[in-house]
Amino acid sequence: MKLSKEFTKLEKSAVKLTVTISKNDVNETYTSITSKYVKNAQIPGFRKGHVPVKILEQKYGEALKADTFSELIDKSLNEIFDNETENRPLPYAQPVLEKMPELDMTKDLVFSVTYDTFPSVKVTEFGGINVKEPQVTIGEAEIKEELKSMQERNAIVMDKKDAVVAKDDIVTINYCELDENNKEIKDSKREDFVFTVGSGENIYKIDNEIIGMKKDETKEITKKYAKDDADPELAGKTKKISVTVKAVKIRDLPKIDDDFAQDCNEKYKTLADMKADIQLNMERAKNRKIKELKNNSLLSQLVEKNPFELPQSMLDAELAGRWNMMAQQFQTSPEQLEKMITASGQSKETMLKEWTGDSEKMLKSRIIVDSLIKERNISVTPEEIEAEYTKIAEEGGITVEEVKKHYEDPRSKEYLIEDAKENKLYDQLYKEVKVSKGDKVSFKDLFALK
């Protein structure tokens, strides 16, 4: 096909493509379409395959032109995009015809389509970037806290002998709220509610008020809440609650010693072995989190210093993907999820609007990373991938062969390769920007940072 093309850049990475197809190709295509009609048309008074072209044009003229135009567009766009790299449309951004041109067999056919392309970003501004690295120390106190958590996870929950409620006991209660006439308020009743005394994990925050109660005892509690209480349903109000203790249990905590270590994992021979492993795992978790925080900070600053606009179709596709993923998490369809959200007093539009800022930031960060990897021609060697296999095996406590088996799937291996490229990019970037010490943060608080 003899054609010419012209690309015009528009806002937000959109492109206008104007195509000119020679009148000879237009006539050849029209003749081909007409021949197909002739072979298949059945018109009274004419044998199949022998209907004169003029008769066909009288009866199906507009359809012939529409089919011709459709075929010319499809063939020309496929030919252009098969050989185009820079101005290819996004997979979810179908070209839109600006207006339907007139099909004139005596002239070249000219038409224009607009569509979104992948943003082209030139990352040139690195000045003033300062990535702060949180300072986290893992010592005996942090290891002791982790041991305590492991101890609690391995505790045996058993009935308390005296059945008198005390702090840290696990209690089961029935409760309801009472009105001024000591009548049960509708829909406030709850049975077999379980919580740990002192945790505050109950609606009315009555931990202290039930301390000293015995199993099967019922008590009316009147509690006045501060005006600045975090719960607006309680702030400044006085509530009367009827509570019945149904069960009182305690955690029988195992002693933290060599036997405890062996019970946790047969690979440990002594408590010292387990403590060393805990510290190693905590160090790895700390390093992963700090790396994540540093990368997020670096990308946020790069996005701010190298502004560009996203195609609307790209943002729409990202938001639709997040919505569909949320539906999967709720084990429902996207349509049913919208009904559920509406029934709860919210709307899909509001939620998507709330997600927009984070989604834009994530997409721009991803585009900047991809652009820098291509611009710097970053690649990884087979030897570097082998090193990644070894690292994953060591951190996961498995064999290299098991790791390789996991990455036999081409897509999984591609993810590993892309991750390795990103790591090499970050290594380069941190030599070009300022990295300074951040605030001191506890190991526990580190994972609350974003």
LUMPAGU-254313 format. One line per 8 residues: number of its first residue (from 1); their letters; for each residue x, y, z of N, C-alpha, C. Coordinates in steps of 0.05 Angstrom, whole numbers, m for minus. Each point is the difference from the previous one (the first is absolute). Layout:
BEGIN
NUM) A) X,Y,Z,X,Y,Z,X,Y,Z ~ ...
//
This chain:
BEGIN
1) MKLSKEFT) 17,m24,0,m17,24,0,18,25,0 ~ m6,19,m18,15,24,m1,m14,21,17 ~ 14,8,21,m12,20,19,22,18,11 ~ m9,22,12,18,17,15,m12,5,27 ~ 17,7,19,m10,4,28,13,25,12 ~ m15,12,18,10,24,14,m9,m1,29 ~ 19,1,18,m6,0,29,1,28,11 ~ m20,7,16,0,26,13,m3,m5,30
9) KLEKSAVK) 19,10,16,m1,m4,29,m22,18,12 ~ m16,m11,18,m20,15,14,6,m1,31 ~ m17,12,16,4,0,29,m3,m28,11 ~ 12,m4,24,m3,m25,15,8,m25,m16 ~ 21,3,m15,11,m23,m16,m20,m10,m21 ~ m19,16,m8,m18,m8,m21,13,7,m27 ~ m8,m14,m21,11,3,m27,m23,2,m20 ~ 3,17,m19,m19,1,m23,15,m11,m24
17) LTVTISKN) m11,m21,m11,12,m13,m24,m17,6,m24 ~ 12,13,m20,m14,6,m25,11,m18,m22 ~ m18,m15,m13,8,m20,m20,m11,8,m27 ~ 17,m2,m20,m9,5,m27,5,m26,m17 ~ m22,m10,m11,2,m25,m16,m5,7,m30 ~ 17,m10,m17,m2,7,m29,m27,m9,m11 ~ m10,16,m20,m26,m6,m12,1,m27,m14 ~ 23,m9,m9,2,m26,m13,m7,m22,20
25) DVNETYTS) 11,2,24,m6,m20,21,m30,2,8 ~ m10,24,1,m29,3,6,m17,m15,m21 ~ 7,4,m26,m16,m13,m21,4,m30,0 ~ 24,m9,5,5,m29,1,m16,m13,23 ~ 0,13,23,m15,m11,23,m29,0,m6 ~ m10,22,m11,m29,2,m7,m8,m22,m20 ~ 17,m4,m20,m5,m21,m20,m1,m28,13 ~ 19,m4,19,1,m26,14,m25,m4,17
33) ITSKYVKN) m8,20,14,m24,m2,17,m25,m5,m18 ~ m1,15,m22,m23,m3,m19,m1,m29,m11 ~ 23,m11,m6,1,m27,m11,m11,m20,20 ~ 6,4,25,m11,m19,21,m30,2,1 ~ m10,25,m2,m29,4,0,m13,m14,m24 ~ 13,3,m24,m10,m12,m24,m3,m30,3 ~ 20,m13,12,0,m29,3,m22,m10,19 ~ m7,17,19,m19,m10,21,m28,13,m1
41) AQIPGFRK) m3,22,m16,m25,14,0,m22,m17,m13 ~ m24,1,11,m23,m13,m11,m22,20,m4 ~ m4,9,m25,m20,20,m6,m19,m12,m20 ~ m26,3,5,m20,m12,m19,4,10,m28 ~ m1,m19,m19,4,7,m28,28,m5,m10 ~ 18,m6,19,28,m5,m8,10,m26,13 ~ 16,m15,m16,13,m23,11,22,8,20 ~ 3,m17,21,21,5,20,27,1,m14
49) GHVPVKIL) 15,22,6,26,4,m12,0,15,m26 ~ m24,7,m10,m2,15,m25,m16,26,2 ~ 0,11,24,m14,25,4,18,23,m10 ~ m9,17,m18,16,22,m10,9,19,22 ~ 24,10,m2,12,18,21,m18,24,4 ~ m11,11,m21,m17,24,3,m24,m5,17 ~ m12,m24,m4,m23,m8,16,8,m3,29 ~ 23,m12,5,10,m3,28,4,27,12
57) EQKYGEAL) 12,18,m15,6,27,11,m26,15,6 ~ m21,m4,m16,m25,13,6,m13,m10,26 ~ 3,m27,4,m12,m12,23,18,1,25 ~ 26,m4,m3,18,m2,23,22,21,m1 ~ m4,22,m13,21,20,m3,14,9,26 ~ m17,7,20,12,9,25,15,m22,15 ~ m11,m25,m2,13,m22,13,27,m6,m13 ~ 1,2,m27,25,m5,m15,21,20,9
65) KADTFSEL) m8,26,2,19,20,8,10,m4,29 ~ m19,m7,17,7,m4,28,19,m24,3 ~ m5,m22,m14,18,m23,1,28,7,m11 ~ 0,15,m22,25,9,m12,16,17,19 ~ m14,19,12,14,18,19,10,m15,24 ~ m16,m19,10,9,m15,24,25,m17,m6 ~ 0,m12,m24,23,m17,m7,25,17,m5 ~ m3,24,m12,22,17,m5,12,10,27
73) IDKSLNEI) m17,7,19,10,9,26,14,m22,14 ~ m12,m24,1,12,m23,14,28,m7,m12 ~ 1,m2,m26,25,m8,m13,21,22,3 ~ m7,25,m3,20,21,2,10,3,29 ~ m17,m1,20,8,3,28,17,m24,8 ~ m7,m24,m8,16,m24,7,28,3,m12 ~ 1,9,m25,25,2,m14,18,21,14 ~ m13,22,8,16,22,13,10,m9,28
81) FDNETENR) m19,m11,16,8,m7,27,18,m24,2 ~ m1,m18,m20,19,m23,0,29,9,m2 ~ 3,24,m12,27,9,m5,7,25,17 ~ m17,6,19,3,24,16,8,m7,28 ~ 19,14,12,7,m5,28,m7,23,18 ~ 7,24,m9,m4,24,17,m29,8,3 ~ m16,m3,m21,m27,11,0,m21,m22,0 ~ 6,m23,12,m20,m21,1,m21,7,21
89) PLPYAQPV) m26,m7,m5,m20,6,20,2,m19,24 ~ m8,10,23,m2,m18,24,m20,m22,m6 ~ 5,m24,12,m18,m22,m6,m29,5,8 ~ m4,18,20,m28,5,8,m10,27,m11 ~ 14,11,m20,m7,26,m12,m4,m3,m30 ~ m24,m9,m7,m6,m4,m29,m1,27,m15 ~ 12,1,m24,m1,25,m16,m29,8,m5 ~ m5,26,2,m27,10,m4,0,17,m26
97) LEKMPELD) m19,m6,m18,m2,15,m25,m11,27,5 ~ 14,21,m9,m8,27,5,m27,6,m14 ~ m2,m6,m25,m26,3,m15,1,m19,m24 ~ m23,m8,m8,m2,m18,m23,4,16,m26 ~ 22,m7,m15,5,14,m25,m18,m10,m22 ~ m2,15,m21,m15,m8,m23,17,m18,m17 ~ m12,m22,m9,15,m19,m17,m4,8,m29 ~ 20,12,m12,m1,10,m28,21,m15,m16
105) MTKDLVFS) m9,m16,m19,19,m18,m15,19,16,m17 ~ m5,25,m4,18,16,m17,22,14,16 ~ 0,m4,27,19,15,17,13,m20,19 ~ 23,9,10,13,m15,22,m19,2,25 ~ 1,m22,16,m16,0,24,17,11,23 ~ m11,20,14,14,12,23,m17,m3,25 ~ 11,m11,21,m15,m2,25,19,4,24 ~ m11,7,23,17,4,24,m12,m15,24
113) VTYDTFPS) 18,m11,16,m9,m13,25,17,12,23 ~ m11,0,24,15,9,23,0,m23,20 ~ 22,m2,15,3,m22,20,22,8,20 ~ 1,m15,22,20,4,21,24,m18,m5 ~ 24,11,6,24,m15,m2,14,m1,27 ~ 20,m17,2,15,m2,25,16,26,3 ~ m1,13,24,13,25,3,30,m2,m4 ~ 11,19,m14,29,2,m4,11,20,20
121) VKVTEFGG) 17,m10,18,10,17,21,31,1,m1 ~ 10,24,1,29,4,1,7,9,28 ~ 12,m18,16,6,7,28,27,13,1 ~ 0,26,4,25,15,m1,6,15,26 ~ m20,4,17,3,17,24,4,m18,24 ~ 25,0,11,7,m15,24,8,19,23 ~ 3,25,m6,10,19,20,m18,3,24 ~ 13,2,23,m15,5,25,m14,m24,12
129) INVKEPQV) 4,m23,m12,m13,m25,11,16,m9,24 ~ m14,m4,22,12,m10,25,m17,m23,11 ~ 11,m24,m1,m14,m23,10,9,m6,28 ~ m19,1,19,8,m5,28,m5,m29,8 ~ 20,m11,12,m1,m29,7,m5,m3,30 ~ m23,m11,8,m6,m4,28,22,m16,15 ~ 6,8,24,21,m13,16,m14,m19,20 ~ 5,m26,m5,m14,m20,16,21,m19,12
137) TIGEAEIK) m1,m4,26,19,m18,13,m16,m24,11 ~ 11,m24,m5,m12,m24,10,18,m11,21 ~ m9,1,25,16,m9,23,m14,m21,16 ~ 9,m3,25,m12,m20,18,m29,6,5 ~ m7,25,3,m28,7,6,m19,m8,m22 ~ 8,4,m25,m17,m7,m23,m3,m30,m2 ~ 22,m14,5,m1,m30,m1,m17,m10,22 ~ 2,12,24,m17,m8,23,m29,4,m7
145) EELKSMQE) m7,22,m13,m28,5,m7,m10,m20,m20 ~ 17,m8,m19,m8,m21,m19,m4,m27,14 ~ 18,m6,18,m2,m25,16,m27,0,15 ~ m7,23,12,m25,2,14,m24,m6,m18 ~ 1,11,m24,m21,m5,m19,m2,m29,m7 ~ 23,m13,m5,0,m28,m6,m10,m17,24 ~ 7,9,24,m10,m13,24,m30,1,2 ~ m11,24,m6,m30,3,1,m13,m16,m22
153) RNAIVMDK) 12,m2,m23,m12,m16,m22,0,m30,7 ~ 19,m8,16,2,m28,7,m13,m7,27 ~ m13,20,12,m13,m4,26,m24,m18,m2 ~ m6,m14,21,m24,m16,2,m21,16,15 ~ m24,3,m12,m22,14,14,m16,m19,16 ~ m3,5,26,m14,m18,18,m17,16,20 ~ m20,m14,11,m18,12,19,15,9,25 ~ m7,24,10,12,10,24,m13,m12,24
161) KDAVVAKD) 16,m10,19,m10,m15,23,m19,17,17 ~ 7,24,8,m18,16,17,m21,15,m16 ~ 3,1,m27,m19,12,m18,m7,29,7 ~ 20,14,11,m4,28,6,16,16,m21 ~ m14,20,m12,12,14,m23,23,18,10 ~ 23,m2,m14,23,17,5,12,9,m27 ~ 17,20,2,13,10,m25,14,m23,m14 ~ m1,0,m27,12,m19,m18,m15,m27,m1
169) DIVTINYC) m22,m2,15,m17,m24,m2,m15,1,m27 ~ m7,m23,m10,m17,m2,m24,m29,m6,10 ~ m18,19,m5,m27,m3,11,m20,m2,m23 ~ m22,m14,6,m23,m1,m18,m23,13,15 ~ m12,20,m12,m22,14,13,m24,3,m18 ~ m24,3,13,m24,8,m13,m5,29,9 ~ m9,17,m18,m5,28,9,m22,13,m17 ~ m11,21,11,m19,16,m15,m1,28,13
177) ELDENNKE) m8,19,m15,m3,28,11,m28,4,10 ~ m3,14,23,m25,5,12,m8,29,m3 ~ m27,5,m2,m10,27,m1,m4,11,28 ~ m13,24,2,m4,12,26,m19,m15,18 ~ m16,m18,m12,m18,m17,15,11,m28,4 ~ 26,m3,m4,14,m26,3,m11,m21,m19 ~ m11,8,m23,m9,m18,m20,22,m3,m22 ~ 1,m24,m10,21,m6,m21,m6,17,m25
185) IKDSKRED) 22,13,m9,m3,16,m25,2,m19,m24 ~ m18,3,m18,m2,m17,m24,27,m1,m15 ~ 7,m24,m8,24,m5,m17,27,5,15 ~ m1,4,26,25,4,15,10,m26,13 ~ m16,m21,m1,7,m24,14,21,m16,m16 ~ 19,m11,15,21,m16,m12,6,m24,19 ~ 1,m24,m10,5,m23,16,27,m13,m8 ~ 13,m12,20,25,m15,m4,22,17,m13
193) FVFTVGSG) 2,24,9,21,18,m10,26,m6,15 ~ 22,m5,m14,25,m8,12,21,22,m4 ~ 14,7,22,22,19,m3,19,m3,24 ~ 23,12,m3,20,m1,21,m2,25,17 ~ m3,m3,26,m4,22,18,26,17,0 ~ m4,26,m5,22,18,m1,7,8,m28 ~ m11,m14,m20,6,6,m28,m17,24,m10 ~ m22,5,13,m18,21,m10,m16,m8,m25
201) ENIYKIDN) 1,m25,m7,m12,m9,m25,m29,m8,5 ~ m16,19,11,m29,m4,3,m13,27,m3 ~ m24,0,m9,m14,25,m8,m1,21,22 ~ m7,m9,24,m4,19,22,24,5,17 ~ 23,m13,m6,25,4,15,m4,m5,30 ~ m11,m23,6,m7,m6,28,20,m19,13 ~ 25,0,m10,21,m18,11,2,3,31 ~ 5,24,9,4,4,29,m25,m6,16
209) EIIGMKKD) m24,5,m12,m25,m3,15,m7,m29,5 ~ 11,m19,m16,m8,m28,5,22,m15,17 ~ 22,14,5,21,m13,17,m12,m5,27 ~ 3,m25,10,m11,m8,26,m26,m15,m2 ~ m13,1,m24,m25,m15,m3,6,m30,m2 ~ m19,m16,7,3,m29,0,m17,m12,m23 ~ 7,m24,m7,m16,m14,m21,m29,m2,8 ~ m18,6,m19,m29,m1,3,m11,24,15
217) ETKEITKK) 18,19,8,m10,24,14,m9,21,m21 ~ m22,14,7,m11,21,m17,4,27,15 ~ 7,20,m15,5,26,12,m9,22,m19 ~ m13,21,12,m8,23,m15,22,21,3 ~ 11,9,m22,22,19,0,m9,26,m12 ~ 4,22,15,m6,27,m10,27,14,m5 ~ 4,8,m25,26,11,m6,m3,26,m16 ~ 14,21,10,0,26,m14,25,2,m17
225) YAKDDADP) m3,8,m24,22,2,m19,9,29,m4 ~ 25,4,m4,12,26,m3,m11,13,m26 ~ m1,26,0,m10,15,m24,18,m5,m24 ~ 26,m5,5,19,m4,m22,5,m30,m6 ~ m18,m17,9,3,m28,m5,3,m5,m31 ~ 17,m18,m7,5,m6,m29,m25,m10,m14 ~ m18,m13,15,m25,m10,m12,m22,21,1 ~ m8,11,m22,m21,21,0,m26,m10,12
233) ELAGKTKK) m5,m26,m1,m25,m11,11,0,0,31 ~ 24,3,11,3,0,30,7,27,11 ~ 14,16,m16,11,26,10,m21,17,14 ~ 6,7,26,m17,17,15,m26,m13,10 ~ m4,m25,m4,m25,m13,8,4,m18,25 ~ m22,m7,12,0,m19,22,m16,m25,m9 ~ 12,m23,3,m13,m25,m9,m4,m18,24 ~ m23,m14,m1,m5,m21,21,m1,m27,m15
241) ISVTVKAV) 18,m18,9,3,m25,m13,m4,m23,20 ~ m15,m20,m8,m3,m24,15,19,m21,m10 ~ 17,m11,18,21,m19,m9,m2,m26,17 ~ 1,m23,m14,1,m26,14,25,m14,m9 ~ 17,m8,19,24,m15,m6,m7,m30,m4 ~ 6,m10,m23,m7,m28,m6,23,m19,3 ~ 25,10,m4,24,m17,3,24,17,6 ~ 18,m11,15,26,14,6,22,m20,m5
249) KIRDLPKI) 18,7,m18,22,m17,m7,27,14,3 ~ 21,m15,3,27,12,1,17,m14,m21 ~ 22,13,m7,20,m12,m17,21,m13,17 ~ 5,m26,m4,22,m13,14,24,2,m18 ~ 18,19,7,23,7,m17,22,m20,5 ~ 11,m11,m22,23,m19,3,25,15,9 ~ 17,m13,13,26,12,9,18,3,m24 ~ 13,23,m2,18,6,m22,27,m13,6
257) DDDFAQDC) 5,m23,m11,25,m14,5,7,m17,m25 ~ 20,m18,3,8,m17,m22,m23,m17,m10 ~ m16,m11,18,m22,m17,m8,m21,16,m16 ~ m5,25,8,m18,17,m15,10,4,m28 ~ 26,6,m3,12,3,m27,m3,m24,m17 ~ 4,m24,11,m3,m25,m15,m29,m5,m8 ~ m19,8,18,m28,m3,m6,m8,18,m23 ~ 12,24,m1,m7,19,m21,10,m9,m28
265) NEKYKTLA) 24,m12,0,11,m10,m26,22,m20,6 ~ m2,m22,m12,19,m22,5,29,7,m9 ~ 2,21,m16,27,8,m8,16,13,22 ~ m14,9,21,14,13,23,7,m21,21 ~ 25,1,8,9,m18,22,m1,14,27 ~ 5,27,m1,0,15,25,m15,26,m4 ~ m6,13,22,m13,26,m1,17,21,m14 ~ 26,m3,4,19,18,m13,m2,m2,m31
273) DMKADIQL) m4,m25,m10,m3,m4,m29,m24,15,m10 ~ m23,m2,15,m24,13,m8,2,31,1 ~ 14,10,21,3,29,2,17,11,m23 ~ 21,m16,m8,17,9,m22,m16,1,m26 ~ m18,m20,m4,m16,m1,m24,m21,22,0 ~ m11,6,24,m19,22,2,13,26,m8 ~ 24,5,10,14,25,m6,6,1,m30 ~ 8,m22,m12,6,0,m29,m25,6,m16
281) NMERAKNR) m23,m12,7,m25,5,m14,m9,29,4 ~ 3,10,24,m8,28,5,17,19,m16 ~ 26,m6,m2,18,17,m15,m8,0,m30 ~ m8,m23,m10,m8,m2,m28,m26,15,m4 ~ m19,m3,19,m25,15,m3,4,30,2 ~ 18,8,18,7,28,3,12,11,m26 ~ 18,m14,m12,14,9,m24,m20,2,m23 ~ m18,m20,m2,m20,1,m21,m19,25,3
289) KIKELKNN) m8,5,24,m18,23,5,14,26,m5 ~ 25,3,9,15,24,m4,4,5,m30 ~ 6,m22,m15,4,2,m29,m26,10,m13 ~ m22,m11,9,m26,8,m11,m5,30,5 ~ 5,9,25,m5,28,7,19,18,m16 ~ 25,m7,m3,19,16,m15,m9,2,m29 ~ m7,m22,m12,m8,0,m28,m25,17,m4 ~ m19,m3,18,m25,16,m2,6,30,2
297) SLLSQLVE) 18,7,18,8,28,3,14,11,m25 ~ 18,m16,m10,15,8,m24,m19,4,m24 ~ m18,m19,m4,m19,2,m22,m19,23,3 ~ m9,5,25,m18,23,4,14,26,m8 ~ 25,3,7,15,24,m6,5,2,m30 ~ 6,m22,m13,4,0,m29,m26,7,m15 ~ m22,m10,10,m26,7,m12,m6,30,3 ~ 7,11,23,m5,28,5,18,18,m17
305) KNPFELPQ) 25,m8,m4,19,16,m14,m1,m4,m30 ~ m13,m21,m9,m2,m5,m29,m29,m5,m7 ~ m16,22,1,m29,m3,m4,m8,m8,m28 ~ m21,m16,m2,m12,m7,m26,m28,m9,5 ~ m16,0,m21,m28,m7,3,m5,m29,m9 ~ m19,m13,13,m7,m27,m7,m23,0,m20 ~ m1,m19,m19,m23,m3,m17,m24,m8,18 ~ m23,11,m5,m24,m6,16,m7,m30,m1
313) SMLDAELA) 4,m12,m24,m6,m28,m3,17,m18,18 ~ 25,9,4,19,m16,17,m9,1,29 ~ m8,24,9,m10,3,27,m26,m15,4 ~ m18,2,m19,m25,m15,1,4,m30,2 ~ 19,m10,m15,6,m29,0,11,m8,27 ~ 17,16,12,11,m6,26,m21,0,21 ~ m18,19,0,m22,1,20,m19,m23,m4 ~ m5,m7,m25,m18,m23,m5,13,m26,10
321) GRWNMMAQ) 27,m2,m3,14,m23,9,m2,m2,31 ~ 3,22,14,m1,0,29,m29,m7,9 ~ m20,9,m15,m28,m7,7,m5,m30,m3 ~ 10,m11,m22,m4,m28,m5,15,m17,20 ~ 24,9,8,15,m14,21,m14,0,27 ~ m13,22,6,m15,3,24,m24,m20,0 ~ m12,m2,m24,m23,m19,m3,10,m29,5 ~ 23,m6,m11,11,m27,5,6,m5,29
329) QFQTSPEQ) 10,20,14,5,m3,29,m26,m5,16 ~ m22,12,m9,m25,m5,12,m15,m24,m11 ~ 13,m13,m19,m11,m24,m13,m27,6,m13 ~ m1,21,m15,m24,8,m13,6,12,m27 ~ m20,8,m15,4,12,m27,3,30,4 ~ 12,14,m20,2,29,2,m27,14,2 ~ m20,m12,m14,m27,12,1,m13,m3,27 ~ 4,m24,12,m11,m5,26,14,16,22
337) LEKMITAS) 26,4,m4,15,17,19,m12,28,0 ~ m6,11,m23,m11,27,m2,m26,1,16 ~ m17,m21,m2,m25,0,14,5,m1,30 ~ 20,m15,9,7,m2,28,10,27,11 ~ 17,13,m16,10,26,8,m22,21,2 ~ m18,m1,m19,m23,19,0,m18,m4,24 ~ m4,m26,7,m17,m7,23,12,10,26 ~ 27,2,1,13,9,24,1,30,3
345) GQSKETML) m12,14,m20,m1,29,2,23,14,m15 ~ 17,m15,m14,21,12,m15,m7,m2,m30 ~ 19,7,m17,m4,m3,m29,26,m8,m13 ~ m2,m13,m23,24,m8,m15,15,25,m9 ~ m14,20,m8,13,24,m10,17,13,21 ~ m11,1,25,15,12,22,25,m15,6 ~ m2,m27,1,23,m17,5,22,3,m21 ~ m9,0,m25,20,3,m22,14,28,2
353) KEWTGDSE) m15,20,7,12,26,3,20,1,23 ~ m5,m15,21,18,m1,23,26,m15,m8 ~ m3,m20,m18,23,m15,m9,17,14,m21 ~ m11,21,m12,13,12,m24,29,10,6 ~ 3,14,22,26,11,7,22,m21,2 ~ m6,m21,15,20,m22,4,5,m14,m27 ~ m21,m4,m15,3,m14,m26,17,16,m19 ~ m4,26,m1,16,18,m17,29,m2,8
361) KMLKSRII) 5,2,26,28,m1,10,13,m26,m7 ~ m15,m22,4,11,m27,m6,7,m3,m30 ~ m19,9,m17,5,m2,m29,23,17,m9 ~ 2,24,10,22,18,m8,27,m11,10 ~ 0,m12,24,25,m12,10,8,m23,m18 ~ m20,m16,m8,6,m23,m17,11,8,m27 ~ m12,22,m11,9,10,m26,28,11,2 ~ 6,14,21,27,11,4,21,m22,2
369) VDSLIKER) m6,m21,15,18,m23,3,4,m13,m27 ~ m21,m5,m15,2,m13,m26,17,17,m19 ~ m5,26,0,14,19,m18,30,0,6 ~ 7,1,26,28,0,7,14,m26,m6 ~ m14,m22,3,12,m26,m6,7,m1,m30 ~ m19,9,m17,4,0,m29,22,20,m8 ~ m2,24,12,19,22,m7,29,m9,7 ~ 3,m13,22,27,m8,10,8,m28,m10
377) NISVTPEE) m18,m12,m16,5,m26,m12,9,m21,22 ~ m15,0,21,6,m19,22,m10,m28,m6 ~ 18,m19,4,m7,m28,m5,13,m17,22 ~ m8,m25,1,12,m19,19,10,m24,m15 ~ 22,m11,11,12,m23,m12,m10,m26,12 ~ 4,m22,m13,m8,m26,12,14,m5,27 ~ 25,9,2,14,m3,25,m13,16,23 ~ m10,24,m7,m14,16,21,m26,m13,8
385) IEAEYTKI) m14,m13,m18,m25,m14,7,7,m24,17 ~ 21,m14,m5,9,m22,17,5,10,28 ~ 12,23,2,6,12,27,m26,6,14 ~ m20,9,m15,m26,5,12,m13,m25,11 ~ 3,m22,m16,m11,m26,9,13,m8,27 ~ 26,4,2,14,m8,24,m9,18,24 ~ m3,25,m5,m9,19,21,m28,m8,10 ~ m18,m5,m18,m27,m8,7,0,m26,16
393) AEEGGITV) 16,m19,m8,2,m26,13,10,4,29 ~ 20,16,3,12,5,27,m21,13,19 ~ m14,20,m11,m19,15,17,m25,m17,6 ~ m7,m18,m19,m23,m16,5,5,m27,13 ~ 26,m7,4,7,m25,13,m7,m24,m17 ~ 2,4,m27,m6,m22,m18,24,m4,m19 ~ m2,m20,m17,23,m5,m19,m3,17,m25 ~ 22,4,m13,1,15,m25,m18,m14,m21
401) EEVKKHYE) 1,m26,0,m16,m16,m19,m30,6,4 ~ m8,2,25,m29,7,6,m7,27,m10 ~ 19,19,3,m5,28,m10,m2,m1,m31 ~ 17,m14,m13,0,m1,m29,m26,m12,m10 ~ m9,m20,14,m25,m14,m8,m23,20,1 ~ 0,17,21,m21,20,2,0,20,m23 ~ 24,6,m10,3,19,m22,2,m13,m27 ~ m9,m25,m2,m1,m13,m27,m21,14,m18
409) DPRSKEYL) m21,10,13,m21,14,m15,12,25,m13 ~ m2,4,m26,12,23,m13,m8,27,12 ~ m25,2,7,m10,25,11,13,6,27 ~ 2,m20,17,13,3,26,29,8,m3 ~ 13,m13,m19,29,7,m4,2,28,m11 ~ m18,9,m17,1,27,m10,m3,20,22 ~ m18,m6,20,m2,18,23,26,2,15 ~ 14,m22,3,26,m1,14,20,17,m15
417) IEDAKENK) 1,m3,m26,19,15,m17,m6,30,2 ~ m26,8,m1,m7,28,2,8,11,27 ~ m4,m16,21,7,9,27,30,4,2 ~ 15,m18,m12,29,3,1,10,25,m15 ~ m14,6,m22,7,25,m15,m6,25,17 ~ m23,m1,14,m7,23,17,21,3,22 ~ 9,m21,12,20,1,21,26,13,m10 ~ 8,m7,m25,24,12,m11,m4,29,m5
425) LYDQLYKE) m25,8,m9,m6,28,m4,2,15,26 ~ m12,m10,21,1,14,26,29,2,10 ~ 16,m20,m4,28,2,8,14,23,m14 ~ m6,4,m26,11,22,m14,m10,27,10 ~ m26,2,5,m13,25,7,10,10,28 ~ 4,m19,18,9,8,27,28,11,0 ~ 15,m4,m21,26,12,m3,m2,28,m11 ~ m23,7,m11,m4,26,m13,m17,19,17
433) VKVSKGDK) m12,m9,21,m17,17,17,11,m1,28 ~ m9,18,17,9,0,28,m16,m19,17 ~ 14,m16,15,m13,m19,19,10,8,28 ~ m18,7,17,8,9,27,m14,m16,22 ~ 11,1,24,m13,m14,22,m26,13,8 ~ m20,m17,3,m26,9,9,m3,m2,30 ~ m25,2,9,m5,m2,29,4,m28,10 ~ 6,m2,26,1,m26,13,m28,m10,4
441) VSFKDLFA) m4,m25,m8,m26,m13,1,2,m27,12 ~ m19,m8,16,0,m27,11,m6,m20,m22 ~ 8,m25,5,m6,m21,m20,m30,m2,m5 ~ m15,1,21,m29,m3,m2,m13,24,m15 ~ 9,24,6,m12,24,m13,9,3,m29 ~ 23,m13,m7,9,1,m27,m21,m9,m20 ~ m15,m21,7,m18,m12,m19,m27,15,m2 ~ m2,22,16,m24,17,m2,6,23,m19
449) LK) 25,4,m8,8,22,m18,m8,m6,m28 ~ m6,21,m15,m7,m3,m29,17,18,m17
//
